[in-house]
Amino acid sequence: MGAAVAESLSFTTLPTAWFADLETDPSPVGGWPLLATPVSAGLPAMADDRVERHLSLDAHLIRHPEATFLMRVQGDELREQGIQDGDLLIVDRTAAPSTGSLVVAVRDGHFGLARVGRDAQGQRVLHPAQNAPLAPGPDPAAAFTVWGVVRWNIHRLWPGRLAS
């Protein structure tokens, strides 16, 4: 990618125990009912439980099954962006990153989240996901690699977190 990045981008090695509670059966579940009436985020809408169609979450969330991985977020640094500790990210290794993409970058075997941006000259750069610009490292092209593009965030809304 030839992106400029900095040593200040923090990376974490995730222990395999983080993935122990994930379902390991790769067979897709049948489609889930998608109701025809949307839910209003503002004023209440008339309730209607007619099913528009059945929606497969695998087909909806995953474009390239052979190159898609789930990664659990560690830390609350991205809470303001709606990404919290324990959330599951759906990461596509075949998707091309574009400006504004949240990506998983890797350096020396450690993963970290970064945003793809542009510098003053229009060159692609990686910024830490907290949106602070990074200073170039000694050998940016060799030091960091974009591992995959985050396509979705699965976030639990009800109280409590799953034990990890």
BALOBA-1460 file (C-alpha; in Angstrom, 3 decimals):
// residues 164
<rec num="1" residu="m" x="0.000" y="0.000" z="0.000"/>
<rec num="2" residu="g" x="2.979" y="2.301" z="0.469"/>
<rec num="3" residu="a" x="1.255" y="4.106" z="3.349"/>
<rec num="4" residu="a" x="3.096" y="6.344" z="5.761"/>
<rec num="5" residu="v" x="2.597" y="5.237" z="9.342"/>
<rec num="6" residu="a" x="4.126" y="5.872" z="12.745"/>
<rec num="7" residu="e" x="5.665" y="3.991" z="15.588"/>
<rec num="8" residu="s" x="2.935" y="5.466" z="17.844"/>
<rec num="9" residu="l" x="0.261" y="3.195" z="16.354"/>
<rec num="10" residu="s" x="-0.437" y="0.727" z="19.151"/>
<rec num="11" residu="f" x="-0.726" y="-2.969" z="18.362"/>
<rec num="12" residu="t" x="-1.905" y="-5.857" z="20.485"/>
<rec num="13" residu="t" x="-1.430" y="-9.596" z="20.165"/>
<rec num="14" residu="l" x="-4.769" y="-11.262" z="20.845"/>
<rec num="15" residu="p" x="-4.598" y="-14.505" z="22.837"/>
<rec num="16" residu="t" x="-6.406" y="-17.489" z="21.319"/>
<rec num="17" residu="a" x="-8.671" y="-17.609" z="24.402"/>
<rec num="18" residu="w" x="-10.465" y="-14.552" z="22.983"/>
<rec num="19" residu="f" x="-11.823" y="-16.755" z="20.209"/>
<rec num="20" residu="a" x="-12.827" y="-19.734" z="22.387"/>
<rec num="21" residu="d" x="-16.466" y="-18.640" z="22.762"/>
<rec num="22" residu="l" x="-17.023" y="-18.158" z="19.024"/>
<rec num="23" residu="e" x="-19.165" y="-20.670" z="17.194"/>
<rec num="24" residu="t" x="-16.915" y="-22.928" z="15.138"/>
<rec num="25" residu="d" x="-19.585" y="-24.573" z="12.953"/>
<rec num="26" residu="p" x="-19.110" y="-22.968" z="9.502"/>
<rec num="27" residu="s" x="-22.468" y="-24.210" z="8.141"/>
<rec num="28" residu="p" x="-24.795" y="-21.263" z="7.576"/>
<rec num="29" residu="v" x="-28.031" y="-20.947" z="9.529"/>
<rec num="30" residu="g" x="-31.215" y="-20.565" z="7.497"/>
<rec num="31" residu="g" x="-32.491" y="-17.116" z="6.682"/>
<rec num="32" residu="w" x="-33.834" y="-14.908" z="9.459"/>
<rec num="33" residu="p" x="-37.225" y="-13.188" z="8.984"/>
<rec num="34" residu="l" x="-36.874" y="-9.568" z="7.855"/>
<rec num="35" residu="l" x="-40.028" y="-7.677" z="8.793"/>
<rec num="36" residu="a" x="-41.629" y="-5.558" z="6.083"/>
<rec num="37" residu="t" x="-42.161" y="-2.595" z="8.425"/>
<rec num="38" residu="p" x="-38.998" y="-0.742" z="9.490"/>
<rec num="39" residu="v" x="-38.586" y="0.296" z="13.115"/>
<rec num="40" residu="s" x="-38.648" y="4.045" z="13.688"/>
<rec num="41" residu="a" x="-35.707" y="5.605" z="15.507"/>
<rec num="42" residu="g" x="-37.890" y="8.641" z="16.249"/>
<rec num="43" residu="l" x="-41.682" y="8.752" z="16.434"/>
<rec num="44" residu="p" x="-43.347" y="5.334" z="16.810"/>
<rec num="45" residu="a" x="-44.545" y="3.702" z="13.584"/>
<rec num="46" residu="m" x="-47.572" y="1.412" z="13.188"/>
<rec num="47" residu="a" x="-46.603" y="-2.127" z="14.242"/>
<rec num="48" residu="d" x="-46.824" y="-4.807" z="11.569"/>
<rec num="49" residu="d" x="-45.242" y="-8.248" z="11.784"/>
<rec num="50" residu="r" x="-45.500" y="-9.189" z="8.088"/>
<rec num="51" residu="v" x="-42.309" y="-10.834" z="6.869"/>
<rec num="52" residu="e" x="-40.815" y="-9.154" z="3.787"/>
<rec num="53" residu="r" x="-38.393" y="-12.024" z="3.147"/>
<rec num="54" residu="h" x="-35.915" y="-14.261" z="4.920"/>
<rec num="55" residu="l" x="-32.431" y="-12.819" z="5.187"/>
<rec num="56" residu="s" x="-29.280" y="-14.897" z="5.565"/>
<rec num="57" residu="l" x="-26.840" y="-13.013" z="7.779"/>
<rec num="58" residu="d" x="-23.978" y="-14.931" z="6.167"/>
<rec num="59" residu="a" x="-25.011" y="-13.720" z="2.706"/>
<rec num="60" residu="h" x="-25.732" y="-10.174" z="3.946"/>
<rec num="61" residu="l" x="-22.559" y="-9.627" z="5.999"/>
<rec num="62" residu="i" x="-19.947" y="-11.744" z="4.224"/>
<rec num="63" residu="r" x="-19.005" y="-11.194" z="0.575"/>
<rec num="64" residu="h" x="-15.919" y="-13.433" z="0.467"/>
<rec num="65" residu="p" x="-16.380" y="-16.334" z="2.928"/>
<rec num="66" residu="e" x="-12.961" y="-17.841" z="2.203"/>
<rec num="67" residu="a" x="-11.210" y="-14.564" z="3.093"/>
<rec num="68" residu="t" x="-13.417" y="-13.259" z="5.911"/>
<rec num="69" residu="f" x="-12.487" y="-13.450" z="9.583"/>
<rec num="70" residu="l" x="-13.993" y="-12.366" z="12.897"/>
<rec num="71" residu="m" x="-11.792" y="-10.419" z="15.297"/>
<rec num="72" residu="r" x="-12.713" y="-9.351" z="18.825"/>
<rec num="73" residu="v" x="-11.940" y="-5.741" z="19.826"/>
<rec num="74" residu="q" x="-9.761" y="-5.239" z="22.890"/>
<rec num="75" residu="g" x="-10.019" y="-1.829" z="24.573"/>
<rec num="76" residu="d" x="-12.452" y="1.100" z="24.525"/>
<rec num="77" residu="e" x="-10.348" y="3.639" z="22.598"/>
<rec num="78" residu="l" x="-12.882" y="3.588" z="19.718"/>
<rec num="79" residu="r" x="-16.016" y="3.937" z="21.866"/>
<rec num="80" residu="e" x="-16.787" y="7.359" z="20.321"/>
<rec num="81" residu="q" x="-16.849" y="5.662" z="16.908"/>
<rec num="82" residu="g" x="-19.314" y="3.015" z="18.134"/>
<rec num="83" residu="i" x="-16.697" y="0.266" z="18.541"/>
<rec num="84" residu="q" x="-16.386" y="-1.088" z="22.072"/>
<rec num="85" residu="d" x="-14.346" y="-3.621" z="24.001"/>
<rec num="86" residu="g" x="-15.561" y="-7.131" z="23.150"/>
<rec num="87" residu="d" x="-17.258" y="-6.218" z="19.847"/>
<rec num="88" residu="l" x="-16.739" y="-8.562" z="16.906"/>
<rec num="89" residu="l" x="-15.366" y="-7.078" z="13.699"/>
<rec num="90" residu="i" x="-16.020" y="-8.769" z="10.364"/>
<rec num="91" residu="v" x="-12.757" y="-8.360" z="8.441"/>
<rec num="92" residu="d" x="-12.472" y="-9.017" z="4.681"/>
<rec num="93" residu="r" x="-8.936" y="-9.713" z="3.502"/>
<rec num="94" residu="t" x="-9.830" y="-9.328" z="-0.195"/>
<rec num="95" residu="a" x="-11.537" y="-5.921" z="0.040"/>
<rec num="96" residu="a" x="-9.496" y="-2.998" z="-1.260"/>
<rec num="97" residu="p" x="-9.085" y="-0.260" z="1.364"/>
<rec num="98" residu="s" x="-10.246" y="3.203" z="0.364"/>
<rec num="99" residu="t" x="-9.952" y="6.591" z="2.042"/>
<rec num="100" residu="g" x="-11.876" y="6.454" z="5.313"/>
<rec num="101" residu="s" x="-11.782" y="2.649" z="5.595"/>
<rec num="102" residu="l" x="-11.144" y="1.119" z="9.000"/>
<rec num="103" residu="v" x="-8.460" y="-1.520" z="8.481"/>
<rec num="104" residu="v" x="-6.626" y="-4.128" z="10.494"/>
<rec num="105" residu="a" x="-2.910" y="-3.434" z="10.079"/>
<rec num="106" residu="v" x="-0.161" y="-5.807" z="11.168"/>
<rec num="107" residu="r" x="3.406" y="-5.145" z="12.278"/>
<rec num="108" residu="d" x="5.785" y="-7.759" z="13.658"/>
<rec num="109" residu="g" x="2.913" y="-10.195" z="14.217"/>
<rec num="110" residu="h" x="0.747" y="-7.695" z="16.137"/>
<rec num="111" residu="f" x="-2.664" y="-6.436" z="14.987"/>
<rec num="112" residu="g" x="-3.934" y="-2.858" z="15.287"/>
<rec num="113" residu="l" x="-6.813" y="-0.787" z="13.915"/>
<rec num="114" residu="a" x="-6.135" y="2.178" z="11.637"/>
<rec num="115" residu="r" x="-8.005" y="4.436" z="9.211"/>
<rec num="116" residu="v" x="-6.886" y="4.972" z="5.649"/>
<rec num="117" residu="g" x="-6.428" y="8.650" z="4.838"/>
<rec num="118" residu="r" x="-4.542" y="11.007" z="2.534"/>
<rec num="119" residu="d" x="-1.683" y="13.348" z="3.361"/>
<rec num="120" residu="a" x="-1.240" y="16.901" z="1.993"/>
<rec num="121" residu="q" x="0.334" y="15.495" z="-1.186"/>
<rec num="122" residu="g" x="-2.568" y="13.092" z="-1.755"/>
<rec num="123" residu="q" x="-0.596" y="9.977" z="-0.778"/>
<rec num="124" residu="r" x="-2.361" y="7.245" z="1.176"/>
<rec num="125" residu="v" x="-1.463" y="7.135" z="4.866"/>
<rec num="126" residu="l" x="-2.584" y="5.157" z="7.887"/>
<rec num="127" residu="h" x="-3.942" y="7.070" z="10.876"/>
<rec num="128" residu="p" x="-4.609" y="5.493" z="14.238"/>
<rec num="129" residu="a" x="-8.324" y="4.764" z="14.464"/>
<rec num="130" residu="q" x="-8.645" y="7.624" z="16.997"/>
<rec num="131" residu="n" x="-8.090" y="10.047" z="14.039"/>
<rec num="132" residu="a" x="-4.796" y="11.609" z="15.180"/>
<rec num="133" residu="p" x="-2.346" y="11.922" z="12.263"/>
<rec num="134" residu="l" x="0.742" y="9.715" z="12.371"/>
<rec num="135" residu="a" x="4.314" y="10.745" z="11.739"/>
<rec num="136" residu="p" x="6.106" y="8.597" z="9.149"/>
<rec num="137" residu="g" x="8.187" y="5.712" z="10.513"/>
<rec num="138" residu="p" x="11.735" y="4.825" z="9.395"/>
<rec num="139" residu="d" x="10.555" y="2.332" z="6.753"/>
<rec num="140" residu="p" x="6.767" y="2.663" z="6.492"/>
<rec num="141" residu="a" x="6.279" y="0.267" z="3.579"/>
<rec num="142" residu="a" x="8.121" y="-2.547" z="5.357"/>
<rec num="143" residu="a" x="6.890" y="-1.868" z="8.884"/>
<rec num="144" residu="f" x="3.114" y="-2.062" z="8.437"/>
<rec num="145" residu="t" x="0.846" y="-4.139" z="6.229"/>
<rec num="146" residu="v" x="-2.894" y="-3.767" z="5.749"/>
<rec num="147" residu="w" x="-4.176" y="-7.215" z="6.750"/>
<rec num="148" residu="g" x="-7.858" y="-6.646" z="5.937"/>
<rec num="149" residu="v" x="-10.718" y="-4.159" z="5.741"/>
<rec num="150" residu="v" x="-13.295" y="-4.013" z="8.537"/>
<rec num="151" residu="r" x="-16.677" y="-4.336" z="6.860"/>
<rec num="152" residu="w" x="-19.014" y="-4.731" z="9.850"/>
<rec num="153" residu="n" x="-19.036" y="-4.354" z="13.630"/>
<rec num="154" residu="i" x="-21.209" y="-6.737" z="15.672"/>
<rec num="155" residu="h" x="-22.092" y="-4.938" z="18.883"/>
<rec num="156" residu="r" x="-24.116" y="-6.341" z="21.766"/>
<rec num="157" residu="l" x="-26.811" y="-3.912" z="22.974"/>
<rec num="158" residu="w" x="-28.289" y="-5.573" z="26.053"/>
<rec num="159" residu="p" x="-26.597" y="-5.252" z="29.462"/>
<rec num="160" residu="g" x="-23.622" y="-7.381" z="30.319"/>
<rec num="161" residu="r" x="-20.849" y="-8.763" z="28.162"/>
<rec num="162" residu="l" x="-20.064" y="-12.326" z="27.239"/>
<rec num="163" residu="a" x="-17.254" y="-13.822" z="29.280"/>
<rec num="164" residu="s" x="-14.130" y="-13.978" z="27.146"/>
